[in-house]
Amino acid sequence: MSKAKRKHEMAVKAPRWEEAQDFCNPDKLLLCPYDPHHLIRACRFPYHLIKCRKNHPELVGELWTCPFNARHLMKKNELSHHISTCVDRCSVTETYVAKDKTDSKFQIPVSTWTAPVCDEDWDEEMDKRATAAPPFVWDVSKSLPKDRENPSVSSSVITGLRAPRVLPWTSGCTDFSAF
């Protein structure tokens, strides 16, 4: 028996979703609705459907999706029968149906929240801070001594560092081979 024939027989025997007995088995092989030669494990089936949908654009308009399970794809004429016999179909019981019109409206619960008692006073705290520290004014420093002649020259030098007396670009040296 050839390998292709054996694979085709496996595809014929592979369960579709409505024939499947074991819903929780991730290794169960399912038949692809786009290509009957594709046998896919149940755990990979949604990803395969997305890939196969791109590879078979001519079938996209023909296959319809089950409203209960997006993995169920069938032709339009089979859809009504499938909906009535779908294994994932949920039954609508009286618990989900509103008994009268007042139950069906969304009712907002009344809030019982009350604000906690607060003993903070932010205005008083701001008054204390304003008297404690002087206001900041840009480009004005009260920490520099007033008697210095040129504070902008020495203010950029960090204390403890000594600046060079002769800068390399003002030395007049044109012979750079010495460096």
C-alpha positions in Angstrom: 0.0 0.0 0.0 1.5 3.3 -1.0 2.1 6.1 1.5 -0.3 8.5 -0.3 -3.1 6.0 -0.3 -2.6 5.3 3.4 -2.7 9.0 4.2 -5.9 9.4 2.1 -7.5 6.5 4.1 -6.5 8.2 7.3 -8.0 11.4 6.2 -11.3 9.6 5.4 -11.3 8.0 8.8 -10.3 11.2 10.7 -13.1 12.6 12.8 -14.7 15.9 12.1 -15.9 18.0 15.0 -19.4 16.6 15.0 -18.2 13.0 15.1 -15.6 13.6 17.8 -16.1 11.8 21.1 -13.1 13.0 23.1 -13.4 16.8 23.3 -10.5 17.3 25.6 -7.8 15.3 23.8 -5.3 17.8 22.3 -3.6 15.1 20.2 -6.8 14.0 18.5 -6.5 14.4 14.7 -9.1 16.6 13.0 -9.9 17.0 9.3 -9.3 20.4 7.8 -12.4 21.8 6.1 -10.3 23.6 3.5 -8.2 20.7 2.4 -9.3 17.1 3.2 -5.7 15.9 3.0 -4.8 17.9 6.1 -4.9 16.1 9.4 -4.3 18.4 12.2 -4.0 17.9 16.0 -6.9 19.5 17.9 -4.5 21.8 19.9 -3.1 23.3 16.6 -6.4 23.3 14.7 -7.4 27.1 15.2 -3.9 28.2 14.0 -4.1 25.8 11.0 -7.6 27.2 10.0 -6.1 30.7 9.8 -3.2 29.6 7.6 -5.4 27.4 5.4 -8.0 30.3 5.0 -5.2 32.4 3.5 -4.1 29.6 1.2 -7.6 28.8 -0.1 -9.3 32.2 -0.8 -11.8 30.6 -3.1 -13.4 28.6 -0.3 -13.6 31.5 2.2 -16.9 32.7 0.8 -18.4 29.2 0.6 -17.6 28.1 4.2 -19.7 29.5 7.1 -18.7 29.5 10.8 -20.7 27.9 13.5 -22.0 30.5 16.1 -21.1 28.2 19.0 -17.6 27.2 18.0 -15.4 29.1 15.5 -13.5 25.8 14.6 -16.7 24.5 13.0 -16.8 25.4 9.3 -19.3 24.1 6.8 -21.2 25.0 3.7 -24.2 27.3 4.0 -26.7 24.6 3.2 -25.4 22.5 6.1 -25.3 25.3 8.6 -28.9 25.1 9.9 -28.6 21.4 10.5 -25.3 21.9 12.2 -26.7 24.6 14.5 -29.4 22.2 15.7 -27.0 19.4 16.3 -23.8 21.2 17.3 -22.0 19.5 20.3 -21.0 22.9 21.6 -24.5 24.3 21.5 -25.7 25.8 24.8 -29.3 25.6 25.7 -31.1 28.8 26.7 -33.1 28.1 29.9 -35.4 30.3 32.0 -32.5 31.4 34.1 -31.1 33.4 31.2 -34.5 34.8 30.0 -35.8 37.9 31.7 -39.2 37.3 33.4 -40.5 40.8 32.8 -39.4 44.1 31.4 -38.1 45.5 34.8 -35.6 42.6 35.1 -34.2 43.1 31.6 -33.1 46.7 32.3 -29.7 47.4 33.7 -30.0 48.7 37.2 -27.2 50.6 38.8 -26.7 49.8 42.5 -26.9 52.7 45.0 -23.5 53.6 46.2 -23.0 53.5 50.0 -19.5 55.0 49.9 -18.7 57.9 52.2 -15.6 60.0 52.2 -13.2 59.2 55.1 -12.5 61.9 57.7 -9.4 63.8 56.7 -7.4 65.9 59.2 -5.0 67.3 56.6 -5.0 70.9 55.6 -3.0 71.5 52.4 -3.3 75.3 52.6 -1.8 75.4 56.1 1.1 73.1 55.0 1.8 75.5 52.0 1.9 78.5 54.4 4.5 76.7 56.6 6.7 75.8 53.6 6.6 79.3 52.2 8.0 80.8 55.4 10.6 78.1 55.8 12.4 78.3 52.4 13.0 81.3 50.2 11.4 81.2 46.7 13.5 80.0 43.8 14.3 82.6 41.1 16.1 81.5 37.9 19.7 82.7 37.5 19.8 84.3 40.9 21.8 82.7 43.7 21.9 83.9 47.3 24.6 81.5 48.3 27.3 83.4 46.3 29.2 86.1 48.1 28.3 89.6 46.8 31.9 90.9 46.9 33.2 88.7 44.1 34.0 90.6 40.9 33.2 87.9 38.3 31.1 85.1 39.7 30.2 83.5 36.3 33.9 82.5 35.6 34.5 80.6 38.8 31.0 79.3 39.4 31.4 76.7 36.7 34.5 75.2 38.3 33.8 72.6 41.0 35.5 73.3 44.3 38.7 71.3 44.8 39.5 71.2 41.1 42.2 73.4 39.6 41.7 74.8 36.1 44.8 74.9 33.8 46.5 78.2 33.5 47.2 77.9 29.8 44.6 76.4 27.5 45.9 74.3 24.6 44.1 76.3 21.8 45.5 79.6 23.1 49.1 78.5 23.6 50.2 79.4 20.0 51.8 76.1 19.5 51.5 74.9 15.8 53.7 71.9 16.0 51.4 69.0 16.9 54.1 66.3 16.5 55.2 66.9 20.1 51.8 65.7 21.4 
